[in-house]
Amino acid sequence: MLRPMATAFLLLMGVLLPYQGKFWPFHKKKFMKMNGAECSHHSECVSDCCLMDLNNRGALCAPKARVARLCLPQTKGSINIICPCQWGLKCISKDPTCSRRCHLI
C-alpha cells in the first residue's frame, strides 16, 4: 500500500516540480512593485504594466485598463505606452477608425 502511494507522489512531483509554483496565483506577486513605483520592465509590477512616464522621463507601475478604456495588447518590450486590459477583457477595435479599447470577451 505504501509503495504505490510513494510512486504516485514521486510521479506527481516530477510533473509539478518544473512549474515551481506557477499554479499558485500569489507566487509571482510576492516581491512585486505596487502601482506608482518606478519600474524598468512590466514583469516587475503587480499589475504587469510598466507605463512610460513622459513627464519624469522614466516609467511607473500602473493598473491595467478597465472596460471601455484605451488599451494596447501586452508587448514583449519592457515598457508600455498604454497598458493592456484587465483579466477577462479583450483589447479590440470595433470600428476601424477608432483606437483599441477594452471590451468584455
NUNURO-508452 format. One record per residue: residue in one letter; x, y, z of N, C-alpha, C in turn; residue number from 1. Coordinates in nm, 4 decimals, decimal comma, always signed. Layout:
N
+------+----------+----------+----------+----------+----------+----------+----------+----------+----------+------+
: resn :     n.c1 :     n.c2 :     n.c3 :    ca.c1 :    ca.c2 :    ca.c3 :     c.c1 :     c.c2 :     c.c3 : resi :
+------+----------+----------+----------+----------+----------+----------+----------+----------+----------+------+
:    a :        X :        Y :        Z :        X :        Y :        Z :        X :        Y :        Z :  NUM :
...
+------+----------+----------+----------+----------+----------+----------+----------+----------+----------+------+
//
This chain:
105
+------+----------+----------+----------+----------+----------+----------+----------+----------+----------+------+
: resn :     n.c1 :     n.c2 :     n.c3 :    ca.c1 :    ca.c2 :    ca.c3 :     c.c1 :     c.c2 :     c.c3 : resi :
+------+----------+----------+----------+----------+----------+----------+----------+----------+----------+------+
:    m :  +0,0819 :  -0,1198 :  +0,0000 :  +0,0000 :  +0,0000 :  +0,0000 :  +0,0860 :  +0,1259 :  +0,0000 :    1 :
:    l :  +0,1915 :  +0,1255 :  +0,0776 :  +0,2770 :  +0,2439 :  +0,0883 :  +0,3571 :  +0,2676 :  -0,0389 :    2 :
:    r :  +0,4015 :  +0,1590 :  -0,1005 :  +0,4849 :  +0,1716 :  -0,2198 :  +0,4101 :  +0,2376 :  -0,3377 :    3 :
:    p :  +0,2847 :  +0,1971 :  -0,3679 :  +0,2130 :  +0,2641 :  -0,4775 :  +0,1867 :  +0,4123 :  -0,4488 :    4 :
:    m :  +0,1601 :  +0,4464 :  -0,3222 :  +0,1379 :  +0,5878 :  -0,2881 :  +0,2656 :  +0,6684 :  -0,3047 :    5 :
:    a :  +0,3787 :  +0,6101 :  -0,2656 :  +0,5071 :  +0,6789 :  -0,2808 :  +0,5386 :  +0,6973 :  -0,4287 :    6 :
:    t :  +0,5118 :  +0,5970 :  -0,5078 :  +0,5351 :  +0,6066 :  -0,6522 :  +0,4475 :  +0,7149 :  -0,7137 :    7 :
:    a :  +0,3205 :  +0,7177 :  -0,6748 :  +0,2288 :  +0,8204 :  -0,7268 :  +0,2755 :  +0,9598 :  -0,6851 :    8 :
:    f :  +0,3214 :  +0,9731 :  -0,5624 :  +0,3711 :  +1,1014 :  -0,5141 :  +0,4932 :  +1,1467 :  -0,5939 :    9 :
:    l :  +0,5873 :  +1,0573 :  -0,6174 :  +0,7079 :  +1,0919 :  -0,6935 :  +0,6736 :  +1,1285 :  -0,8379 :   10 :
:    l :  +0,5792 :  +1,0568 :  -0,8970 :  +0,5368 :  +1,0913 :  -1,0332 :  +0,4721 :  +1,2291 :  -1,0371 :   11 :
:    l :  +0,3879 :  +1,2569 :  -0,9395 :  +0,3220 :  +1,3871 :  -0,9329 :  +0,4240 :  +1,4985 :  -0,9141 :   12 :
:    m :  +0,5216 :  +1,4771 :  -0,8285 :  +0,6252 :  +1,5783 :  -0,8062 :  +0,7096 :  +1,5981 :  -0,9318 :   13 :
:    g :  +0,7324 :  +1,4910 :  -1,0061 :  +0,8083 :  +1,5010 :  -1,1304 :  +0,7357 :  +1,5831 :  -1,2353 :   14 :
:    v :  +0,6035 :  +1,5828 :  -1,2307 :  +0,5238 :  +1,6611 :  -1,3243 :  +0,5127 :  +1,8060 :  -1,2788 :   15 :
:    l :  +0,4901 :  +1,8286 :  -1,1489 :  +0,4651 :  +1,9632 :  -1,0989 :  +0,5914 :  +2,0414 :  -1,0651 :   16 :
:    l :  +0,7003 :  +1,9742 :  -1,0322 :  +0,8218 :  +2,0427 :  -0,9894 :  +0,8768 :  +2,1396 :  -1,0936 :   17 :
:    p :  +0,8764 :  +2,1064 :  -1,2224 :  +0,9280 :  +2,2035 :  -1,3196 :  +0,8502 :  +2,3353 :  -1,3232 :   18 :
:    y :  +0,7257 :  +2,3358 :  -1,2795 :  +0,6457 :  +2,4583 :  -1,2812 :  +0,6765 :  +2,5495 :  -1,1629 :   19 :
:    q :  +0,7323 :  +2,4974 :  -1,0573 :  +0,7782 :  +2,5720 :  -0,9402 :  +0,6819 :  +2,6808 :  -0,8945 :   20 :
:    g :  +0,5589 :  +2,6436 :  -0,8693 :  +0,4646 :  +2,7360 :  -0,8099 :  +0,3861 :  +2,8214 :  -0,9070 :   21 :
:    k :  +0,3972 :  +2,7963 :  -1,0351 :  +0,3228 :  +2,8780 :  -1,1313 :  +0,1730 :  +2,8536 :  -1,1222 :   22 :
:    f :  +0,1314 :  +2,7451 :  -1,0557 :  -0,0106 :  +2,7193 :  -1,0374 :  -0,0675 :  +2,8064 :  -0,9258 :   23 :
:    w :  +0,0179 :  +2,8567 :  -0,8405 :  -0,0271 :  +2,9396 :  -0,7287 :  -0,0347 :  +3,0835 :  -0,7750 :   24 :
:    p :  -0,1501 :  +3,1477 :  -0,7702 :  -0,1647 :  +3,2830 :  -0,8246 :  -0,0868 :  +3,3890 :  -0,7482 :   25 :
:    f :  -0,0501 :  +3,3647 :  -0,6221 :  +0,0170 :  +3,4668 :  -0,5437 :  +0,1682 :  +3,4527 :  -0,5469 :   26 :
:    h :  +0,2190 :  +3,3475 :  -0,6083 :  +0,3625 :  +3,3236 :  -0,6110 :  +0,4381 :  +3,4377 :  -0,6793 :   27 :
:    k :  +0,3905 :  +3,4814 :  -0,7935 :  +0,4566 :  +3,5838 :  -0,8724 :  +0,4537 :  +3,7202 :  -0,8033 :   28 :
:    k :  +0,3523 :  +3,7479 :  -0,7268 :  +0,3308 :  +3,8811 :  -0,6726 :  +0,4052 :  +3,9077 :  -0,5413 :   29 :
:    k :  +0,4840 :  +3,8139 :  -0,4923 :  +0,5421 :  +3,8249 :  -0,3592 :  +0,6315 :  +3,9475 :  -0,3423 :   30 :
:    f :  +0,7217 :  +3,9725 :  -0,4335 :  +0,8157 :  +4,0838 :  -0,4210 :  +0,7982 :  +4,1838 :  -0,5355 :   31 :
:    m :  +0,6757 :  +4,2023 :  -0,5777 :  +0,6478 :  +4,2883 :  -0,6913 :  +0,6248 :  +4,4322 :  -0,6458 :   32 :
:    k :  +0,6410 :  +4,5249 :  -0,7392 :  +0,6224 :  +4,6668 :  -0,7098 :  +0,4754 :  +4,7051 :  -0,7243 :   33 :
:    m :  +0,4299 :  +4,7919 :  -0,6370 :  +0,2914 :  +4,8385 :  -0,6393 :  +0,2759 :  +4,9498 :  -0,7441 :   34 :
:    n :  +0,1521 :  +4,9839 :  -0,7770 :  +0,1256 :  +5,0916 :  -0,8723 :  +0,1845 :  +5,2222 :  -0,8207 :   35 :
:    g :  +0,2514 :  +5,2958 :  -0,9082 :  +0,3148 :  +5,4219 :  -0,8720 :  +0,4639 :  +5,4085 :  -0,8477 :   36 :
:    a :  +0,5138 :  +5,2863 :  -0,8299 :  +0,6568 :  +5,2648 :  -0,8074 :  +0,7318 :  +5,2688 :  -0,9405 :   37 :
:    e :  +0,8568 :  +5,3126 :  -0,9369 :  +0,9385 :  +5,3145 :  -1,0584 :  +0,9670 :  +5,1724 :  -1,1036 :   38 :
:    c :  +0,9721 :  +5,1528 :  -1,2356 :  +0,9987 :  +5,0200 :  -1,2910 :  +1,0791 :  +5,0342 :  -1,4203 :   39 :
:    s :  +1,1363 :  +4,9237 :  -1,4632 :  +1,2073 :  +4,9225 :  -1,5904 :  +1,1567 :  +4,8102 :  -1,6816 :   40 :
:    h :  +1,0665 :  +4,7249 :  -1,6292 :  +1,0103 :  +4,6152 :  -1,7081 :  +0,8727 :  +4,5805 :  -1,6514 :   41 :
:    h :  +0,7794 :  +4,5442 :  -1,7391 :  +0,6431 :  +4,5160 :  -1,6936 :  +0,6361 :  +4,3973 :  -1,5987 :   42 :
:    s :  +0,7315 :  +4,3085 :  -1,6027 :  +0,7289 :  +4,1922 :  -1,5130 :  +0,7606 :  +4,2293 :  -1,3683 :   43 :
:    e :  +0,8083 :  +4,3492 :  -1,3421 :  +0,8390 :  +4,3936 :  -1,2060 :  +0,7133 :  +4,4374 :  -1,1308 :   44 :
:    c :  +0,6061 :  +4,4654 :  -1,2015 :  +0,4862 :  +4,5265 :  -1,1420 :  +0,3790 :  +4,4241 :  -1,1066 :   45 :
:    v :  +0,3079 :  +4,4487 :  -0,9975 :  +0,1953 :  +4,3650 :  -0,9573 :  +0,0916 :  +4,3632 :  -1,0684 :   46 :
:    s :  +0,0692 :  +4,4767 :  -1,1307 :  -0,0321 :  +4,4872 :  -1,2368 :  +0,0177 :  +4,4331 :  -1,3706 :   47 :
:    d :  +0,1459 :  +4,4043 :  -1,3821 :  +0,2087 :  +4,3580 :  -1,5065 :  +0,2045 :  +4,4661 :  -1,6144 :   48 :
:    c :  +0,2091 :  +4,5926 :  -1,5710 :  +0,2116 :  +4,7039 :  -1,6656 :  +0,3077 :  +4,8113 :  -1,6167 :   49 :
:    c :  +0,4186 :  +4,8265 :  -1,6870 :  +0,5156 :  +4,9327 :  -1,6595 :  +0,4922 :  +5,0402 :  -1,7654 :   50 :
:    l :  +0,4334 :  +5,1507 :  -1,7224 :  +0,3874 :  +5,2542 :  -1,8147 :  +0,4887 :  +5,3672 :  -1,8254 :   51 :
:    m :  +0,5159 :  +5,4090 :  -1,9482 :  +0,6097 :  +5,5177 :  -1,9728 :  +0,5563 :  +5,6480 :  -1,9129 :   52 :
:    d :  +0,6413 :  +5,7170 :  -1,8368 :  +0,6057 :  +5,8447 :  -1,7749 :  +0,6853 :  +5,9541 :  -1,8459 :   53 :
:    l :  +0,6211 :  +6,0220 :  -1,9400 :  +0,6904 :  +6,1220 :  -2,0212 :  +0,7282 :  +6,2469 :  -1,9411 :   54 :
:    n :  +0,6531 :  +6,2789 :  -1,8363 :  +0,6834 :  +6,3971 :  -1,7556 :  +0,8140 :  +6,3832 :  -1,6795 :   55 :
:    n :  +0,8397 :  +6,2657 :  -1,6267 :  +0,9589 :  +6,2441 :  -1,5448 :  +1,0669 :  +6,1640 :  -1,6159 :   56 :
:    r :  +1,0461 :  +6,1345 :  -1,7419 :  +1,1416 :  +6,0587 :  -1,8229 :  +1,1791 :  +5,9268 :  -1,7584 :   57 :
:    g :  +1,0810 :  +5,8555 :  -1,7149 :  +1,1007 :  +5,7248 :  -1,6542 :  +0,9810 :  +5,6372 :  -1,6824 :   58 :
:    a :  +0,9572 :  +5,5437 :  -1,5924 :  +0,8418 :  +5,4550 :  -1,6058 :  +0,7900 :  +5,4196 :  -1,4674 :   59 :
:    l :  +0,6585 :  +5,4030 :  -1,4584 :  +0,5919 :  +5,3713 :  -1,3326 :  +0,4990 :  +5,2527 :  -1,3504 :   60 :
:    c :  +0,4828 :  +5,1732 :  -1,2454 :  +0,3840 :  +5,0658 :  -1,2469 :  +0,2452 :  +5,1298 :  -1,2481 :   61 :
:    a :  +0,1574 :  +5,0793 :  -1,3339 :  +0,0231 :  +5,1361 :  -1,3482 :  -0,0796 :  +5,0240 :  -1,3570 :   62 :
:    p :  -0,2042 :  +5,0511 :  -1,3187 :  -0,3072 :  +4,9472 :  -1,3287 :  -0,3418 :  +4,9180 :  -1,4739 :   63 :
:    k :  -0,3894 :  +4,7972 :  -1,4981 :  -0,4318 :  +4,7613 :  -1,6335 :  -0,5613 :  +4,8341 :  -1,6672 :   64 :
:    a :  -0,5884 :  +4,8458 :  -1,7962 :  -0,7042 :  +4,9203 :  -1,8451 :  -0,8354 :  +4,8496 :  -1,8112 :   65 :
:    r :  -0,9380 :  +4,9304 :  -1,7789 :  -1,0713 :  +4,8783 :  -1,7462 :  -1,1595 :  +4,8811 :  -1,8712 :   66 :
:    v :  -1,2840 :  +4,8427 :  -1,8548 :  -1,3799 :  +4,8389 :  -1,9663 :  -1,3904 :  +4,9761 :  -2,0320 :   67 :
:    a :  -1,3873 :  +4,9778 :  -2,1639 :  -1,4028 :  +5,0966 :  -2,2488 :  -1,2846 :  +5,1930 :  -2,2417 :   68 :
:    r :  -1,1752 :  +5,1541 :  -2,1800 :  -1,0558 :  +5,2399 :  -2,1746 :  -0,9616 :  +5,2049 :  -2,2891 :   69 :
:    l :  -0,8797 :  +5,3026 :  -2,3284 :  -0,7790 :  +5,2778 :  -2,4308 :  -0,6851 :  +5,1683 :  -2,3852 :   70 :
:    c :  -0,6400 :  +5,0863 :  -2,4804 :  -0,5515 :  +4,9759 :  -2,4454 :  -0,4620 :  +4,9408 :  -2,5629 :   71 :
:    l :  -0,3602 :  +4,8655 :  -2,5327 :  -0,2755 :  +4,8014 :  -2,6320 :  -0,2526 :  +4,6589 :  -2,5851 :   72 :
:    p :  -0,2388 :  +4,5639 :  -2,6771 :  -0,2051 :  +4,4280 :  -2,6330 :  -0,0702 :  +4,4305 :  -2,5615 :   73 :
:    q :  -0,0472 :  +4,3348 :  -2,4718 :  +0,0797 :  +4,3287 :  -2,3994 :  +0,1922 :  +4,3107 :  -2,4999 :   74 :
:    t :  +0,2933 :  +4,3919 :  -2,4860 :  +0,4068 :  +4,3831 :  -2,5767 :  +0,5156 :  +4,2975 :  -2,5154 :   75 :
:    k :  +0,6105 :  +4,2564 :  -2,5968 :  +0,7235 :  +4,1802 :  -2,5461 :  +0,8323 :  +4,2740 :  -2,4963 :   76 :
:    g :  +0,8152 :  +4,4039 :  -2,5184 :  +0,9124 :  +4,5011 :  -2,4710 :  +0,9037 :  +4,5201 :  -2,3213 :   77 :
:    s :  +0,9862 :  +4,6074 :  -2,2703 :  +0,9931 :  +4,6244 :  -2,1259 :  +0,8939 :  +4,7265 :  -2,0727 :   78 :
:    i :  +0,8609 :  +4,8295 :  -2,1516 :  +0,7753 :  +4,9385 :  -2,1042 :  +0,6593 :  +4,9575 :  -2,2015 :   79 :
:    n :  +0,5419 :  +4,9852 :  -2,1477 :  +0,4224 :  +5,0065 :  -2,2300 :  +0,3956 :  +5,1552 :  -2,2500 :   80 :
:    i :  +0,3347 :  +5,1886 :  -2,3622 :  +0,2885 :  +5,3249 :  -2,3874 :  +0,1472 :  +5,3383 :  -2,3310 :   81 :
:    i :  +0,0662 :  +5,2344 :  -2,3501 :  -0,0681 :  +5,2238 :  -2,2937 :  -0,0787 :  +5,0827 :  -2,2367 :   82 :
:    c :  -0,1392 :  +5,0681 :  -2,1194 :  -0,1472 :  +4,9369 :  -2,0548 :  -0,2445 :  +4,8438 :  -2,1261 :   83 :
:    p :  -0,2189 :  +4,7128 :  -2,1160 :  -0,3160 :  +4,6163 :  -2,1689 :  -0,4383 :  +4,6087 :  -2,0781 :   84 :
:    c :  -0,5389 :  +4,5335 :  -2,1198 :  -0,6648 :  +4,5215 :  -2,0452 :  -0,6510 :  +4,4345 :  -1,9210 :   85 :
:    q :  -0,7451 :  +4,4563 :  -1,8277 :  -0,7556 :  +4,3702 :  -1,7114 :  -0,7962 :  +4,2305 :  -1,7560 :   86 :
:    w :  -0,7785 :  +4,1341 :  -1,6646 :  -0,8134 :  +3,9964 :  -1,6931 :  -0,9623 :  +3,9865 :  -1,7256 :   87 :
:    g :  -0,9955 :  +3,9103 :  -1,8300 :  -1,1346 :  +3,8923 :  -1,8699 :  -1,1808 :  +3,9896 :  -1,9767 :   88 :
:    l :  -1,0979 :  +4,0878 :  -2,0087 :  -1,1302 :  +4,1847 :  -2,1131 :  -1,0384 :  +4,1628 :  -2,2321 :   89 :
:    k :  -1,0838 :  +4,2042 :  -2,3483 :  -1,0049 :  +4,1887 :  -2,4699 :  -0,9844 :  +4,3255 :  -2,5336 :   90 :
:    c :  -0,8635 :  +4,3506 :  -2,5789 :  -0,8282 :  +4,4778 :  -2,6410 :  -0,8570 :  +4,4699 :  -2,7910 :   91 :
:    i :  -0,9712 :  +4,5275 :  -2,8317 :  -1,0115 :  +4,5221 :  -2,9727 :  -1,0650 :  +4,6573 :  -3,0171 :   92 :
:    s :  -1,0694 :  +4,6746 :  -3,1478 :  -1,1284 :  +4,7940 :  -3,2064 :  -1,2547 :  +4,7503 :  -3,2797 :   93 :
:    k :  -1,3687 :  +4,8007 :  -3,2374 :  -1,4953 :  +4,7645 :  -3,3015 :  -1,5191 :  +4,8444 :  -3,4290 :   94 :
:    d :  -1,4441 :  +4,9530 :  -3,4451 :  -1,4549 :  +5,0378 :  -3,5627 :  -1,3134 :  +5,0629 :  -3,6150 :   95 :
:    p :  -1,2874 :  +5,0403 :  -3,7442 :  -1,1516 :  +5,0580 :  -3,7974 :  -1,0948 :  +5,1988 :  -3,7793 :   96 :
:    t :  -1,1804 :  +5,2982 :  -3,7636 :  -1,1308 :  +5,4355 :  -3,7489 :  -1,1023 :  +5,4724 :  -3,6033 :   97 :
:    c :  -1,1433 :  +5,3880 :  -3,5084 :  -1,1227 :  +5,4172 :  -3,3665 :  -1,0075 :  +5,3349 :  -3,3108 :   98 :
:    s :  -0,9482 :  +5,3856 :  -3,2050 :  -0,8399 :  +5,3127 :  -3,1400 :  -0,8958 :  +5,1951 :  -3,0607 :   99 :
:    r :  -0,8071 :  +5,1079 :  -3,0193 :  -0,8475 :  +4,9896 :  -2,9430 :  -0,8948 :  +5,0275 :  -2,8037 :  100 :
:    r :  -0,9950 :  +4,9529 :  -2,7563 :  -1,0472 :  +4,9713 :  -2,6212 :  -1,0754 :  +4,8345 :  -2,5613 :  101 :
:    c :  -1,0840 :  +4,8300 :  -2,4288 :  -1,1114 :  +4,7046 :  -2,3585 :  -1,2606 :  +4,6722 :  -2,3661 :  102 :
:    h :  -1,2915 :  +4,5501 :  -2,4057 :  -1,4293 :  +4,5042 :  -2,4137 :  -1,4397 :  +4,3674 :  -2,3499 :  103 :
:    l :  -1,5606 :  +4,3358 :  -2,2988 :  -1,5850 :  +4,2021 :  -2,2474 :  -1,5731 :  +4,1027 :  -2,3613 :  104 :
:    i :  -1,5190 :  +3,9884 :  -2,3311 :  -1,4978 :  +3,8873 :  -2,4343 :  -1,6301 :  +3,8296 :  -2,4797 :  105 :
+------+----------+----------+----------+----------+----------+----------+----------+----------+----------+------+
//
